[in-house]
Each structure stands twice: as C-alpha cells, then as structure tokens.
C-alpha cells in the first residue's frame, strides 16, 4: 500500500438516521477526492419499508430474533451486496475502497473485489469487531479481517484482537462529529417550549443506562428519548412516566436542538467501550455547544479532558451528585461546554478523521 492514493474512493457504508456514511463521504470530497457511495444495508432498508410480510421477515424485526437466523439473513444480504459491489466497482474503477463496518461483506466478495480493482480495501469499525451486542459472535467479519489491507478501530482494546484475527495493519481511529448537523443554532419559541429540559438523555435503553436514569428520577426536568424506556419508566415512576419519556426516535437535526435546549445532556456508553472508545454522541453533544455529563472511559484523556471539556461520573450515585452540582453552577457549565466545543471543532470532526485515515495509508 505504499505510495499516494488516487482520487477515486468507493465508500461502502450504512444507511441510517444516525449518519456515518454521508459525513465521511463529504469529508473525503472536501479533501479533494471523488467519492462513490454504496449503502450496504440498502436491501434491509427496502424490506423495512415493504408491505410484503416475507420481505419484512428479512428486515430482522427485533433484537430478540434468534442469532443463528440473523446470521443467515446477513449472509443473504452479503450475497446481494457482493453482486452490486462488483458491478459498480468495475464501472467506477476505485483507487481505494473504504468500508464503514459493512458486516455483510463476505470474504469471497472482498477477495474478488481486490483482484478485479487492484485497489486497497480498508475498513473503519465503531463497534466490537468480534461480538454483536457484546454477546453473540460475528460470523462474517472475523473471517474477513485478513483480507483487509488496513483496519481502523474506535477503541484501543481491540487492536490486539484484530491482529490475532490476522489483520496486517491496525490503527486507532475514534468516532467523530459532523458540525454541519451538530452546531449551535437559535431555537424558535415553540422549539424552546417543547424541547427544553433540565436533564436530557437520548438513546436506547440498556440496564446500565436504566441504573443511571433511576438515580435521577427525583430530579425535576428529566427528559428521555429513545426505544425501550417505556416499560422501565412505568415500573420505576408510573405517575410521571409519560412526562419523562418524550419520544422514541429522532432525526439528527432534532437531536441537535434538544441538546441545546438542555441544561445537562447525559451520555452513557455501551459495554463494548473499554479503552478510549468514546461513542459518537460524546463528540456530537459538544459540537452542538451543549454541556455533557458522561460516564468516565479509561484513557479518554487523549480525546477529551474530564472536568475541563466534559463532566464525568463513575457511578449512578456520582452522576446524581454531579447533576445537583452543575444545575446550580451555570458558569461552570458554560465554561466546560465552550472548551469542549472548541476541542471537537479543532480535532474531532470527520474531516480530521479522514485526514488521519488517508495519511495512515
């Protein structure tokens, strides 16, 4: 892979509301590259919108779907994806192929793709590369690792794991923020009225996150958005569950406004984060100009400074203490939020990540 990469990049990424493919592609274009995007989960998205019951089955309707069946569906999607990739790559003739996770991409497809294009193939993962939901082993990607010319991973703890799987080159590449979506903006009177909260949390329910929210149920102005919270809140706080749970799903621009309408924005990482693997939310909250209180992640100091650019806690009890402290210290919140905002814009955007990725090649 020595030498300068040519100007055509084939970008294979997911199509989802959280945004990853688009800001990555835009950053590459800003750096002067021609980018052709392929959404590897396009078939799944089509099936989700299909009225045909058989198609809906192949959308993996629930996290409770048996894992063996989910794996078969991924192989089926991988076969569909492989045909499309080979067709479009032969026309586009990329100088570099970059996949964003692309867990459906089969080893044989990778092998043929490299042969036909003679382009290096690299991947960027912001999940556990071995286990799905920290529980079930990925079937496809661990077998594909040796075929990638370079693997980029968001958490230091997986570097040796990937080497053991056969990766020839592995580089730490953290998550990032898209400042075209997450940025300070003026809210209308209606938005301010509907979105304002003292403490907000946006994200799916996990037991660890449930413990965090439970420690704050006595705090007025708590608001939660995300799937899986309804049953938990009805059990823990039935009288005001509807008042706390504000919605299930949001678009990124709506999330940006909620961040700015909150005095404190909470962040809690999934168990797959182990060493400096800050989630995307950690950077997006700060890019919006909001004050963030997040769980402390070991070795996070290389990315964000606890107590200076972001407030941290190590337990639900500590989170509750920090909330009470910062709710009464507006000056401290503004100072920390401003420092975090400046740090993200100077170091943690997709433009910075693509600069790092390309220079590593």
Secondary structure, DSSP 8 states (H G I E B T S, - for coil): --S---SEEEEEE---TT-SHHHHHHHHHHTT-EEEEEETTHHHHHHHH-S-HHHHHTT---TTS-HHHHHHHHHHHHHHHHHHHHHHHHHH--SEEEEES-TT--HHHHHHHHHHH--EEEEEE-S-SSEETTTEE-SSHHHHGGG-SEEEES-GGGHHHHHHTT-S-EEE----B-TTTSS-----HHHHHHH-EEEEEES---HHHHHHHHTTTTSTTEEEESTTHHHHHHHH-TTTHHHHEEES---HHHHHHHHHTEEEEEE---TT--SS---HHHHHHHHTT--EEEE--TTGGGT--BTTTBEEESSHHHHHHHHHHHHT-HHHHHHHHHHHHHHHHHH-BHHHHHHHHHHH-
